[in-house]
């Protein structure tokens, strides 16, 4: 999660620049006036590192050389490249994505708001939610990942299994997430997620959801000792430290709507 810092590269000065420096020193020695800053000295020679000037739309070529390009700006978090400037106008600035600012599967934790209540009693779930919860757990316990197929569904109502589009068969995709070829590791993770406490989010709104595990909606640095033990059933202490630096729980989470639709089972940010 933490990307290593990129090393700084030193650019070697070409021989022409060394000769230019010697000429400047001689000129300064002969001058009776005060010495000028290097940034104020005008050189008739072209810059040492230049690229050919781009061709304009009308086919003409500007006379001035252009400097070597700077660092490439990364695309926006959504995966779309920034809009190209038109008629000399700068593209609109895109606000950086914040941890957890990603809709239903990535809640944004607001430290100024009270944390949602952590629930463990499955008897408090609406009957459709409890039924879907139990069906998923039963499929996980069977060890046969194919038993998830009717619960995942198809088409527009299909369970979201990735933060990006899933190409091909949903069960084959889940098997690909698993460390074993039969998908039993991912079944074990899914069952462990559903054995954790849950939270009820956005009650009474179109976004209402029941989500496991509850770490999904709590600030990780506010977890007490007992809650950290529960978290370590799903992730390592190293994962926990990384996620604290990121600012959100980004391991597997599972959401079910009040009418019993299995909305998502995803990981990542």
N, C-alpha and C positions, 0 to 999 in steps of 0.2 A: 504494500500500500504506500509506503514511503518511498518515493523515488530517490535514488542517489543523486547528490549534487553533481552537476556537470563540471568537468575540469576546465580551467581557463587556458586558452591557447595563445602562445606568443607569436606574433607575426614577425618574421625576419625582415629587416630593412634592406632593400635592394641597394646595389652599389651606387646607383644614380643619386639616391638620397644622401649617402655619405659624401659624395662630391659636392652636392648642394650645400651641406652643412659647412664644409670647408670654405666655400665661396662666401657664405654669410659671415663667417668669422673674419675674413679678410676685409669685407666691406665695413663691418663694425669697427675694426681697428683703424681704418682710414677716416672714419666719420668723426666730425668734431662735436656733433650733437649727442644727446642722450641715447642710450641703447634702446631699441624697440623690442617689444615682446614678439616671440616667434609667430603668434597668431596674427600680428599686424603686418608681417612681411609679405609682400605680394610677389609671387613667383610667376614668371612668364611661362615656365615649363608646365606641362599638364601634370596632374596628380599622379603619384606612383601607381596607385591601384585604381583603374577606371574600367568601365565597361563601355562598349559602343553605345552611342545614343540610340534610343528606340525610334522607330519610324512612326511619324504621325499618321493619322487616318487618311490625309490627302496624299500620302506617299512621299512627302518631304522629310528630311532628316534634320533635327535641330542641331545647331552648331556646338552647343555646350555638351561636354561629356557628363555622364551621370556616375555618381559614386557606386561602389560595390554595394549590393543589397544587404540590408540588415537581417536580423533573425526573423525566421518565418513565424507568424502568429498562429497559434493552435486554433483549430476550428472550435466553434461554440460547443458547449457540453451536449447539445442535442444531436451533434454529428453533422450539422449543416455548416458549410463554409460561410464565412461572413460575406455579405452582399458586396458585389463589385461596385466601386464608385462610378458614377455617371456624370458626364459634363463637369468634371473637376470637383464634384461634391464628395466629401468624406463619407464612408459608410456609417450607418447608425451604430452607436456603441452598444454592445451586448453586455448586460449585467452578468457577472460571474455567477455560476450556480452555487448555491449554498448547500452544505450537507443536509440531506433529508428534505430538500425542496423539490420533490419529484412526484407529487400526486399521492394516490392511494397507497402505493407500494413503498413510498419513501416519505414518511411524515417529517415535517420540520418541527423539531422540538423547540418550544418557546420557553426559555428558562424563567420568564416573568409570569407564566401562567401555572396554576396548580397542576401537578402531574395527575393523569387519569388513575382511577382506582384499579389496583391489581386484584383480579378475581381468580379464584381457584374452583369454586363450586359450579360444576357443570349443570346442576339443577337450576341455576339462574338463567341459563341460555334459553332463548325461544326454541320451541320444539323442532322447527325445521333446521336451525343451526345445530342443535344437539344431535339430530339424526345424521346430518352430513359429517359432523365431527366423528361420530362413532363409526360410520361407514368407512371413512378414510383410515382410522386407526385399525379397524378390522382388516382392511386390505393390506396395511403395512405388516400386521402380525402374521398374515398368511405367508409372507415371503414371496408371493407371486405378484410382480409389478403389473401384470396384465389386469389385475382386479381393479386397478385405478382407472382403466380406460373409460368405463361408463360414467364414472364420477367426474372425469375431466371434461367430457362432452366434445362437441365439434362446432365449427363455424364461429359466428360472432359471440356465442355464449361460452366458448371454450375457456377453461381455466388458463390464466396467464402464467406461463412457466419461465419466462425470461423477461428482462428489461428491454430486450430487442425482439424482433420477430423470430419465431421458431420455424425453421424450414423442415418440412417432412413430418414424419410421424411423431406424435407427442411422447409416446412410450419409449420410442428409440432415443428421443432427446433426453429423457430422464435417465435412461441407461447410460447415456454418454456422460452424464454428470457424476455417475457413481464410480467408485474406485474398483468395483468388480463388474464383470460382464453381465450379470443378471439383474443388476439394479438393487441389490439387497442393502447396500450401504445407504443409498438415498432413501430407501424405505425406513431404515433405522433412524436416520436424521429426521425424517418427517414425523415419525411416531414420537421421538423425543421432543420435537417442537410442540406437538399437540398435548404432551404431558405437562408442559410448563404452564404457568399462569397466563391469563389472557387479559386483554383490555377491551372495553366497549367504547368505540370512538364515534363522534359526530352523531349522537342519538337524535332521531327525529329529522335528519336531513337526508338528501339523496345519497350522500357519501357514507351513511351509517355502516359500520363494519364491526365484526368481532375478530380480533387479531391475536395470533399466537406467534412467538412468545411475547410477553409484556415488555421485554427490553426494547422492543421495536419503538415504543412511544415514551420511553423514559430517558432522561439524561444519564449516560453511563457513569459519569463521575459522581452521581448522587446515589448510586447503589450501595446498600449496606452490606455487611459481611455475609448475611444469610442469602441475599439476592445474588451476590457474586458467586457463591457456591452453586446456586441454580444455573447461573450463566455458564460456569465452567463445565457443566454437563454437555454443553453444546460447542463451546470454543475453548481454545487454550488461553493461558494467561498472556502469552505474546499477542494473540489475536485481540484480546481485550485491550491491551495497551495501544495497539495500532488503531482500533476503533475509537478509543478515547481521543486520540490525536485527530482523527478524521471528524469526530463530532457526532457520530450516530452509530447505532447497531446496524450492521449491513450483512449479517449472516442470514440464513434462511428464515423466512417468516411466511405465515399462511393466513389468509383472510377469508371469511365467510360472511355473506350478506344476511340480513335478517330473514329473508325468505328461503335461506338454505342453499344459495348458490355459492359454489366454491370459486371465489374470485381470483385468487392468486396463490402461487407458491414460488417465491423467487429469492434470489440472493444478489448482493452487489449494491452499487450506488448509482 
